[in-house]
């Protein structure tokens, strides 16, 4: 299967096979006007199978979301057909408005304008806790 | 400018320093009587807690400062829907330091993020209550002369008791401390608290039996077993008496045991224990005031 290489844009590579659509949704790529290709189950020497997303526009992607949902994903920036930047994502130290605190006693439940901020408390387990009430974060 | 929301924000050295100041205030109260002249403490209590509020206010008066307070939460701007962030910004224009209690967990942190003056967490729901822990630590230091190498028993509701979690967290930083966690199955310490003990390579033991644990204890920290924490009344009735401290249960205790309780007490320590020289819970109240004085001085940068 052939998909044109992009001239100016972003390639999100090394996505765990099956997570491509989730990342597409979380990054809000459906709102983009440009060409976006989601490649599912591409063969990979390292991973066996992987998903890839190619975006034909030089946009800024939220690497915190990527690092949280699928640490290890790489974000390649292509300009004039050349790879100019390659970033490997990892679990971010802080997540802002990605997780929602579900503790009914947390201040975020009554003060709606407060950002929901979680900090990484255990990198090995990928555990995040709300900075306000220390309740464990869960993906909705 | 610094606030204190969680006891863990204070290093072991800073706690030592606060305890030293607390003891110095006890020894030389006159030397501190004018330290906060011209300074104002605002006590913002969004849920009723007369004793903690009075302790903060007494602390500020004894430092020669002034106190601004709200009559009660019902008459405050919060009841009109003002956010904690806005309240903190407004009070920053009137006072030099804030002590805040709030039913919502994390509210004092939000206040600290928005205030231009230091904020002390005076209790946020079931979450943190750092000045209670400071009171507990001064009590342990005065009664035992040390924080390390001792067996500390916690008894009662260890699941929801925030004062228990904070004191375990603070004591976990000292070498040779062993924890005996005495509670009904339903009210055992949460796993993250046990993880903290393990992270410091200290040991703990969980038991349901207060009497058999008694001879080993250097400190016994009592808390109340509340009826509403149980799924059925039968379990509550079966268990409630085993966690009430009486002179009979103290028969096998060490002669220098230190009995503590964050208060208010309901019936978990029999009144007959009050006359025992090992009862330290009213001393804790007094120590709380001294540590609040020490903390106010530290946060206002007054030596």
Contacts between the chains, C-beta under 8 A, distances in Angstrom:
chain1	res1	chain2	res2	distance
A	103	B	105	6.7
A	105	B	103	7.6
A	105	B	104	6.3
A	105	B	105	5.0
A	105	B	125	4.9
A	105	B	126	6.9
A	105	B	127	7.8
A	106	B	104	6.7
A	106	B	105	5.3
A	106	B	106	5.8
A	107	B	84	6.6
A	107	B	102	7.5
A	107	B	104	4.2
A	107	B	105	6.5
A	107	B	106	4.1
A	107	B	107	4.6
A	107	B	109	7.8
A	107	B	110	5.6
A	107	B	124	7.9
A	108	B	106	7.2
A	109	B	104	7.4
A	110	B	104	5.9
A	111	B	83	5.3
A	111	B	84	6.3
A	111	B	85	7.4
A	111	B	110	6.9
A	113	B	83	7.1
A	114	B	85	7.8
A	114	B	110	6.5
A	130	B	106	7.3
A	131	B	106	7.4
A	131	B	109	7.0
A	132	B	105	6.4
A	132	B	106	2.5
A	132	B	107	8.0
A	132	B	109	5.6
A	132	B	110	6.8
A	133	B	105	3.6
A	133	B	106	4.7
A	133	B	125	7.7
A	133	B	127	5.8
A	134	B	105	7.9
A	134	B	127	7.1
